[in-house]
Amino acid sequence: MKRKPVVAIVGRPNVGKSTFVNRLAGSRNSIVDDQPGVTRDRIYFDVEWMNKAFTVIDTGGIVPGDEDEIMVSIFDQARIACDEADKIIFLVDGKNGVNPVDYDIANILRQSGKPVFLAVNKLDNPESYMMVNDFYSLALGEPLGISALHGSGGVGDLLDLITEDFEEADGNVEDTTIIKIAIVGRPNAGKSSIVNALLNEDRVIVSDISGTTRDSIDSFITYKDREFVIVDTAGIRKKSKVDYGVEKFAVDRAIRSIRDCDVALLVIDAAEGISDQDKKISSIITEAGKGLIIAINKWDLIEDKKSNTINQYDKKLANDIPFLEFAPKIYISAKTKQRLNQIFDKAAEVYEQCTKRVSTGLLNKVIKELYALNPPATVKGKRLKLLYATQIGIQPPMFVLFANNSDLLKDHYKRYIENKLREAFGFFGTPIKISVRERSEKDKK
């Protein structure tokens, strides 16, 4: 697939970068809040303007010289975005006028050698357009006044200028075999460190400060000629501990990323083990019908490891989360990069299981055998009869059982059927959905 042109949006905090990105992308993809520094990492969005497709990078606000750990990381993220970009939009605040920091950023952008477009934002009424002339002092060419909030002013003119030498889309259908992996878990389990280790770059900010990652961030990577999208998400804390506002939006975004992914990688801190919150996150994954891999991270911190240490940990997990026995477990270290490539190998395997289809004839043969091997107990003199079965969907595999009485299919027997289907067909790493419909024996196929 041909690489799309890349446009980075940079500027100091709270000038409206995320609002502008949301305007371009046509949705509230970036978190928008009045608190400076809300966007911390580089976030990528695909945008189309006048049949010309390109990628936009939303960056954290730049404050040159700020020594705060997070702000320094934001500046580094913006610098890397400029290195990646073909063109740069420098967004400034027209409502408050030229800020001394704007001059520092302008100097940095000139040194990048990339084409820079100066956009004066927050010109939400005609009278405010008088402020545009003040920004000629930045010596970056003609400033264009816009209102990202309303999509008015010179937004269209700005996009025309940026895309004038971009190629028009050729109408090719995007590759649907790309596997989307969402990296999820509690805060500080090492999710962002895993992403950075996989990409061999500081793609997302890594810090001991809880809640560093706020947006869900997509990264594309090729492994063994297979395309993957890695989605780093905000740590999901207990609902009672989540503050309303930016953090709540970030957690909601993480949950939405689970619903949008193909395979979820649940990251667990090896030293802390599985927690009640990890179990709740796994329930979100399985209820959404997504493939699941459990990654036990920070394995390098486990002391006095022996040949059977992993087996012992596996047994403990089987005891703590027996309902996730179907999910593969991998023992990794983001710090030492131990077994990290297993993430891609397992994701490809799990995706194959999620999309597996079983022939109706073979399925009914297995159903008939499991029923004969262990027929259900009678309930008030009535016995469940399984007349016919068929697979009705994938991702996750979904099956319908036609029976004489749906009330007679108890949960324990449904689990028995699920286990036998896994024995027969695999379905490793994916939940299975089983529903039942009533049908009389006369209607049996």
PyMOL commands that set and color helices and strands:
alter all, ss='L'
color gray80, all
select helices_A, chain A and resi 17-25+69-84+100-112+126-138+155-163+191-199+239-241+246-260+276-287+299-301+309-320+322-324+342-354+360-373+406-408+411-425+441-443
alter helices_A, ss='H'
color red, helices_A
select strands_A, chain A and resi 6-10+43-49+52-58+87-93+116-121+144-147+152-153+179-185+217-223+226-232+263-269+291-297+329-331+386-393+398-403+433-438
alter strands_A, ss='S'
color yellow, strands_A
deselect
rebuild
show_as cartoon
